[in-house]
Amino acid sequence: MAKTVLAVDDDADYLAQLEIQLLAAGFEVWTAESVGQAKEILDQRRPDLAVVDLMMEHMDDGFTLCHDIKARDASIPVILVTGVAGETGLDFDASTKEERSWIKADALLDKPVRFEQLRREIGKLLKE
Amino acid sequence: MDTLRVLVTDDEAEMRRAVDRALARFTVALPDVEGEVCFAVEQAESGEQALEKIAVQPPDILMLDYKMGGMTGLDVLDQLSKQEHEMLTVMVTAYASLETAVVATKRGAFDFIAKPFTPAELKDTVRKAAAHLLMQRQARKLAQEKRQVRFQFISVLAHELKAPLGAIEGFLQALTNPQVRANDEACAQMIGRCLIRTEGMRKMIHDLLDLTRIESGAKKRELAELDVVEMVHRSIETLTPLATERNVRIEVRTDGPIPMMADQGEIEIIANNLLSNAVKYNKEGGRVEVKLSADGEEAVLAVTDTGIGMTAEETARLFRDFVRIKNDQTRRIMGSGLGLSIVKKLALLYGGDATVWSEPGEGSTFTVRLKRNLGGEPAAAAERAVEA
């Protein structure tokens, strides 16, 4: 059976791209355009993995959603996608264990995401 | 209260003490810069000693005797001209003549006072110097703030331009994937989105140029008599396709032509922005009412929509550069975030204003008031617009 991915981004175009690429790679994709929509989906189903955009309506929506997903089921891998580093000069990554424990995401990717890279991260996290 | 440091350089001790006494309890109120200053006097008995003290910490005002044993006042001025400082020098001399004043001013002195002088004359000279210094400081502060605003603007602009570029790049990348290309319908959709985002980017650059022209005053304004009602009808024509697509009805209420002196391009920008917003942010099947009236010297354009509306917190930010209200309902609506900021600046340029009333879920009314005959003070109005 196809693995399921929850994709969350408030930019409809980025979300569409994620969906197209993930579908082409053989995943089943559930899309959400906001934290609210994502939570509605999570109330009903458990995805095998989640890809979450960091900055949505509020600066920290992505972080909040990561926490929420991990609180529901800590075994769901979460990839956090961010344009933050490039745009604001803010620098953070999840290379050390300590940083990962704070961010609550299993991987961080910079926008624009290269799909092959995203595919590799997903592969690693799903231990394909 | 600010304290300005005054360094009195004179080889006569009596002279130095006299200045000290005169300025000890002297304060100057400077209403122009909303400041008040007092003075702390230090003394130097020769030009050499003055230079040493200045090297350690330059005073704000240097009172410099023209004729001293050793270095003269002019020698000190020469030395100081090689350094960078914001200190003001007041030359003091017993030989009051136009010639010495000219020489001293040429070498960088700010003002000139003749010996013997009364405490009142001294205070008057010091007051002038203090006012000049504080004005200078405030001008510098304003320039700094302006740079900051500019920098912020450019950062946001870069972000806003990168978003569509990133979206287009993502679609193009997806299209390099053969599996994705196999799906014709998805391809057509992606190409369509690329075109829409490109158009959005073009619109943003267009708005940005409008904004820059208005703010810099670089564009020559061509004021001619035109009819606001006719301009609005033209704007409605260009918006009809969008309104039809969204099933939004536009109604105009007016008692007849409203002539005014204006730049046609500017009125077009105002009408197009307000009307396209009223259609874009409306509900499917909604209504737009445009009310045009002449109120004394002013033309009043009020555009009411039956759209999504805004909270007070949202309307408070609305007229600023790059502000777009982000929520579930606005996410799919394209916009540069510059339109209303441009409308506001233009309205101020016409001695008027742009305001908004809004109720979440019910709709909004944008009202623009414009002076119909801007004979009076276009320069002052332009300045207000730039400041806003």
Chai-1 contact restraints between the chains, C-beta under 6 A:
chainA,res_idxA,chainB,res_idxB,connection_type,confidence,min_distance_angstrom,max_distance_angstrom,comment,restraint_id
A,D10,B,R331,contact,1.0,0.0,6.0,A-B,restraint_1
A,A12,B,R332,contact,1.0,0.0,6.0,A-B,restraint_2
A,D13,B,A167,contact,1.0,0.0,6.0,A-B,restraint_3
A,D13,B,R193,contact,1.0,0.0,6.0,A-B,restraint_4
A,Q17,B,G170,contact,1.0,0.0,6.0,A-B,restraint_5
A,Q17,B,A174,contact,1.0,0.0,6.0,A-B,restraint_6
A,I20,B,A174,contact,1.0,0.0,6.0,A-B,restraint_7
A,I20,B,V180,contact,1.0,0.0,6.0,A-B,restraint_8
A,I20,B,A186,contact,1.0,0.0,6.0,A-B,restraint_9
A,Q21,B,A174,contact,1.0,0.0,6.0,A-B,restraint_10
A,A24,B,N177,contact,1.0,0.0,6.0,A-B,restraint_11
A,A24,B,Q179,contact,1.0,0.0,6.0,A-B,restraint_12
A,A24,B,V180,contact,1.0,0.0,6.0,A-B,restraint_13
A,E57,B,K326,contact,1.0,0.0,6.0,A-B,restraint_14
A,E87,B,H159,contact,1.0,0.0,6.0,A-B,restraint_15
A,P112,B,G166,contact,1.0,0.0,6.0,A-B,restraint_16
A,P112,B,E169,contact,1.0,0.0,6.0,A-B,restraint_17
A,P112,B,G170,contact,1.0,0.0,6.0,A-B,restraint_18
